[in-house]
Amino acid sequence: AAMLALKEFGVNADKKDFIPFIGAGEDKFVGGVAELHGVPYRKEMKERAYDIFDLIVAEEIVRYEKISETLRLLKQTLKLALCTSADLRKAKSLLPVIGLSFDTFDVVLSGNDITNKKPNPEIFLTACKKLKLPPQNCVVIEDAINGIKAAKAAGCKVIAVTTSFDKETLNNYNPDAIVDKTYKIAEIINKYKSISDNSKYEWIYDESKMLTNQDLHNGTRQLLY
């Protein structure tokens, strides 16, 4: 969508041009590439990209395996927050297509709600505050380098998913775990155990143990982004 939109403004972008701006919100994702090609960014570029996204999302979006089922399972015992640097209108278009709604999450934050986009930690710190949880008790799920940087800066644990970058690239930014399938998030979250009554946590990762409903009901307070 961004490539098609920018072309209408005289920018012939390549997919690789967008890589540094993944996860930083559309002002950067679209604007950064426009400026890379010597064209000043205008808000109309972003809005046109969203217009095109709305038209193609149902057919073009990649539906990752078991993502809606995983989030519904986790929601049984965890607090969930959606933290996207994109504008809220993008989330409104995307969530129904993948079988989710805003009701899935206890807190929803978008690029419209913050001043500083990822890699700045503002969005994650704001979510922690709204959920009344300290960052060190929170786990962020991210597929973007800018998001990993933001989560680490906020003081959260990070599970990286190889949907935008490969394992080797993500590992350079020191996430606490890396998975190649979104449903494996639940397996790792099951290993994020309470070790005291005052909500301190330790990080244990054992990929060999699958998550079950009973495991979740036996768990303690946890947070997934």
C-alpha positions as CSV (number, residue, x, y, z in Angstrom):
1,A,0.0,0.0,0.0
2,A,2.8,2.4,0.9
3,M,4.6,1.7,-2.4
4,L,1.5,2.3,-4.4
5,A,0.7,5.5,-2.6
6,L,4.2,6.9,-2.9
7,K,4.2,6.1,-6.6
8,E,1.2,8.5,-7.0
9,F,3.4,11.2,-5.5
10,G,6.3,10.5,-7.8
11,V,8.3,8.2,-5.6
12,N,9.4,4.9,-7.1
13,A,10.3,3.0,-4.0
14,D,11.7,-0.5,-3.5
15,K,10.7,-2.8,-0.8
16,K,14.1,-2.7,0.9
17,D,13.7,1.1,1.3
18,F,11.1,0.5,4.0
19,I,13.1,-1.9,6.1
20,P,14.7,0.7,8.5
21,F,11.2,2.2,9.2
22,I,9.3,-1.0,10.0
23,G,7.4,-0.6,13.3
24,A,8.0,3.2,13.5
25,G,4.6,4.2,12.4
26,E,3.4,5.4,9.0
27,D,4.7,8.9,9.3
28,K,8.2,7.3,9.3
29,F,7.3,4.3,7.2
30,V,5.9,6.4,4.4
31,G,7.7,9.7,5.1
32,G,11.1,8.2,5.6
33,V,11.0,6.5,2.2
34,A,9.7,9.6,0.5
35,E,12.5,11.7,1.9
36,L,15.0,9.0,1.0
37,H,14.1,9.6,-2.6
38,G,14.3,13.4,-2.2
39,V,10.6,14.0,-2.0
40,P,9.3,16.0,1.0
41,Y,6.8,14.1,3.2
42,R,3.2,15.2,3.2
43,K,0.5,13.8,5.4
44,E,-1.6,13.1,2.3
45,M,0.9,10.4,1.4
46,K,0.1,8.5,4.6
47,E,-3.6,9.0,4.2
48,R,-3.4,7.7,0.6
49,A,-1.5,4.6,1.9
50,Y,-4.2,3.9,4.4
51,D,-6.9,4.3,1.7
52,I,-5.1,1.7,-0.4
53,F,-4.6,-0.5,2.6
54,D,-8.3,-0.5,3.4
55,L,-9.0,-1.7,-0.2
56,I,-6.5,-4.6,-0.3
57,V,-6.2,-5.7,3.4
58,A,-8.7,-8.6,3.1
59,E,-6.9,-10.1,0.2
60,E,-3.3,-9.2,0.8
61,I,-2.8,-9.6,4.6
62,V,-0.8,-12.5,5.8
63,R,-2.9,-14.5,8.4
64,Y,-0.4,-16.0,10.8
65,E,-1.2,-19.4,12.1
66,K,-3.4,-19.6,15.2
67,I,-2.8,-15.9,16.2
68,S,-6.5,-15.2,17.2
69,E,-6.7,-18.5,19.0
70,T,-3.5,-17.8,20.9
71,L,-4.6,-14.4,22.0
72,R,-8.0,-15.6,23.1
73,L,-6.3,-18.4,25.2
74,L,-3.9,-16.0,26.8
75,K,-6.7,-13.5,27.6
76,Q,-8.2,-16.1,29.9
77,T,-5.6,-15.2,32.6
78,L,-3.5,-12.4,31.2
79,K,-3.9,-8.7,30.6
80,L,-3.4,-7.8,27.0
81,A,-2.5,-4.5,25.4
82,L,-2.3,-3.6,21.7
83,C,0.6,-1.1,21.1
84,T,0.9,-0.1,17.5
85,S,2.8,2.9,16.1
86,A,0.4,3.0,13.2
87,D,-2.7,5.2,13.3
88,L,-5.8,3.8,14.8
89,R,-7.6,3.6,11.5
90,K,-5.1,0.9,10.4
91,A,-5.9,-1.3,13.4
92,K,-9.6,-0.8,12.7
93,S,-9.2,-2.2,9.2
94,L,-6.8,-5.0,10.2
95,L,-8.3,-6.6,13.3
96,P,-11.6,-7.8,11.8
97,V,-9.7,-9.4,8.9
98,I,-7.7,-11.6,11.3
99,G,-10.7,-12.4,13.5
100,L,-10.0,-10.0,16.3
101,S,-11.6,-6.9,17.8
102,F,-10.5,-4.2,20.2
103,D,-12.4,-6.1,22.9
104,T,-9.6,-8.7,22.8
105,F,-7.3,-6.2,24.5
106,D,-7.5,-4.5,27.9
107,V,-5.7,-1.4,26.5
108,V,-5.4,-0.2,22.9
109,L,-2.7,2.4,22.1
110,S,-1.9,3.7,18.6
111,G,0.3,6.2,17.0
112,N,-2.5,8.8,17.6
113,D,-2.1,8.4,21.4
114,I,1.6,9.1,21.7
115,T,4.2,11.8,20.8
116,N,7.2,9.7,20.2
117,K,6.9,6.5,18.1
118,K,9.0,3.4,18.4
119,P,12.0,3.0,18.9
120,N,11.1,5.4,21.7
121,P,9.6,3.5,24.6
122,E,6.7,5.9,25.2
123,I,4.0,3.6,23.9
124,F,5.0,0.7,26.1
125,L,5.5,2.8,29.2
126,T,2.1,4.4,28.6
127,A,0.5,0.9,28.3
128,C,2.2,-0.3,31.5
129,K,0.9,2.8,33.3
130,K,-2.7,2.3,32.1
131,L,-2.5,-1.4,33.2
132,K,-1.0,-0.4,36.5
133,L,1.9,-2.8,36.0
134,P,5.6,-2.2,36.2
135,P,7.5,-2.7,32.9
136,Q,9.7,-5.4,34.4
137,N,6.5,-7.5,34.9
138,C,5.5,-7.2,31.2
139,V,6.3,-9.1,28.1
140,V,6.3,-7.4,24.7
141,I,5.7,-9.4,21.5
142,E,7.5,-7.8,18.6
143,D,8.5,-8.5,15.0
144,A,10.2,-5.2,14.3
145,I,13.6,-4.0,15.3
146,N,12.2,-0.6,16.2
147,G,9.7,-2.3,18.5
148,I,12.4,-4.5,20.2
149,K,14.5,-1.4,20.9
150,A,11.4,0.4,22.3
151,A,10.5,-2.6,24.6
152,K,14.0,-3.0,25.9
153,A,14.3,0.7,26.6
154,A,11.0,0.5,28.5
155,G,12.5,-2.3,30.7
156,C,10.1,-5.0,29.5
157,K,10.9,-8.6,28.5
158,V,10.7,-9.2,24.7
159,I,9.7,-12.2,22.6
160,A,10.6,-11.5,19.0
161,V,8.7,-13.2,16.1
162,T,10.4,-13.9,12.7
163,T,7.6,-12.5,10.6
164,S,9.4,-9.4,9.4
165,F,13.1,-10.2,10.1
166,D,15.0,-13.4,10.3
167,K,16.3,-15.0,13.5
168,E,19.9,-13.9,12.9
169,T,18.9,-10.2,12.4
170,L,16.6,-10.2,15.4
171,N,19.2,-11.8,17.7
172,N,21.5,-8.8,17.1
173,Y,19.0,-6.7,19.2
174,N,19.0,-9.1,22.2
175,P,15.4,-10.2,22.6
176,D,14.7,-12.6,25.5
177,A,13.4,-15.2,23.1
178,I,12.8,-15.7,19.4
179,V,10.0,-17.8,17.8
180,D,9.3,-18.6,14.2
181,K,5.5,-19.2,14.8
182,T,3.2,-16.8,16.5
183,Y,1.4,-19.6,18.4
184,K,4.7,-20.5,20.1
185,I,4.4,-17.2,22.0
186,A,2.0,-19.0,24.4
187,E,4.6,-21.8,25.1
188,I,7.1,-19.2,26.2
189,I,4.6,-17.1,28.2
190,N,3.8,-20.3,30.2
191,K,7.4,-20.1,31.4
192,Y,7.1,-16.6,32.8
193,K,6.5,-17.6,36.4
194,S,5.8,-15.7,39.6
195,I,8.5,-16.4,42.2
196,S,7.1,-14.3,45.1
197,D,3.9,-12.9,46.4
198,N,5.0,-9.3,45.6
199,S,4.8,-10.0,41.8
200,K,8.5,-10.4,41.1
201,Y,9.2,-12.6,38.1
202,E,11.9,-14.8,36.7
203,W,12.4,-15.6,33.0
204,I,12.4,-19.3,32.1
205,Y,12.4,-20.5,28.5
206,D,11.8,-24.2,27.7
207,E,10.5,-24.6,24.2
208,S,9.9,-28.3,24.7
209,K,6.9,-27.8,26.9
210,M,3.6,-27.0,25.2
211,L,1.0,-24.7,26.8
212,T,-2.3,-26.1,27.8
213,N,-5.5,-24.5,29.3
214,Q,-4.6,-26.0,32.6
215,D,-1.2,-24.5,32.5
216,L,-2.7,-21.1,32.1
217,H,-5.2,-21.5,34.9
218,N,-2.3,-22.5,37.1
219,G,-0.3,-19.4,36.1
220,T,-0.1,-16.0,37.8
221,R,-0.4,-12.4,36.7
222,Q,1.3,-11.8,33.4
223,L,1.1,-9.3,30.5
224,L,1.3,-9.8,26.8
225,Y,1.6,-7.0,24.2
